[in-house]
Every structure is written in C-alpha cells, then in structure tokens.
Amino acid sequence: MNAQQRLAFEAGSGVTPDALLLAIASITLSLAFLWVSWITFGTFKDWQEGKASFFDLTWNVLRACIVLLVLGFYIR
C-alpha cells in the first residue's frame, strides 16, 4: 500500500491498516484458543466417562495444538 492509499484508507475507516490487522489477528487467535480449549475439555470429559481412550485424548489435544501453531504462524 503506498502513502496515498494508506491516507485514503485511514480517512475512510478512521484507523490505520496496522491497527486493523492487529485487531483481526487478535480476534482470530482468541477464537482459535477457545476452540482448542473446547476440544481439550470435550475430549477430557469423554475420557473420564470411558467413551475415549487416553490415546484419543492425547491425539485430539495434540492435533488441535498443531492447528493452533500453524494458524499462529500464518497470522504472524
């Protein structure tokens, strides 16, 4: 984005492009952390009730964390 486009964007939206990118990245990562927590607690509950094995618990949590790491790498 050149200087003229940046000024037009700031005039139209009222925020800088960097601030908007930070807000979008923060919201996305917050939702991703919430999703990983939901997966973790759901699988843990299934493991406690005997509906899943310890391997299922470990694999689901590990897979959700890998997705979180990849998403964090691309948002960075």
C-alpha positions in Angstrom: 0.0 0.0 0.0 1.5 3.3 -1.0 1.2 6.5 1.0 -1.8 7.8 -0.9 -3.7 4.6 -0.5 -2.8 4.5 3.2 -4.1 8.0 3.8 -7.3 7.2 1.9 -7.8 4.1 4.0 -7.3 6.0 7.2 -9.7 8.7 6.1 -12.4 6.2 5.2 -12.1 3.8 8.1 -10.7 6.0 10.9 -8.0 3.5 11.8 -4.6 2.6 10.5 -4.2 -0.6 8.5 -1.8 -2.0 11.0 -4.3 -1.5 13.9 -7.0 -3.2 11.8 -4.7 -6.2 11.1 -3.8 -6.5 14.7 -7.5 -6.5 15.7 -8.3 -9.1 13.2 -5.4 -11.3 14.2 -6.2 -10.9 17.9 -9.9 -12.0 17.4 -8.8 -14.9 15.2 -6.3 -16.2 17.7 -8.7 -15.7 20.6 -11.3 -17.8 18.8 -8.7 -20.4 18.0 -7.7 -20.7 21.7 -11.3 -21.0 22.6 -11.7 -23.8 20.0 -8.6 -25.7 21.4 -10.0 -25.4 24.9 -13.3 -26.7 23.8 -11.7 -29.7 22.0 -9.5 -30.4 25.0 -12.2 -30.3 27.7 -14.7 -32.2 25.5 -12.2 -35.0 24.9 -11.2 -35.0 28.5 -14.8 -35.4 29.5 -15.2 -38.3 27.1 -12.0 -39.9 28.5 -13.4 -39.5 32.1 -16.7 -41.2 31.1 -14.9 -44.0 29.4 -16.0 -43.1 25.9 -12.4 -42.4 24.7 -9.0 -43.9 25.4 -6.0 -42.0 26.6 -4.6 -42.2 23.1 -7.7 -40.4 21.8 -7.3 -37.7 24.4 -3.7 -37.2 23.6 -4.1 -37.3 19.8 -7.0 -34.9 19.8 -5.3 -32.3 22.0 -2.0 -32.7 20.0 -3.8 -32.2 16.7 -5.7 -29.1 18.0 -2.4 -27.6 19.2 -0.8 -28.3 15.9 -3.6 -26.5 14.1 -3.2 -23.6 16.6 0.6 -23.4 15.9 0.1 -23.4 12.1 -2.6 -20.7 12.4 -0.4 -18.6 14.6 2.5 -19.0 12.1 0.4 -17.7 9.3 -1.3 -14.9 11.2 2.1 -13.6 12.4 
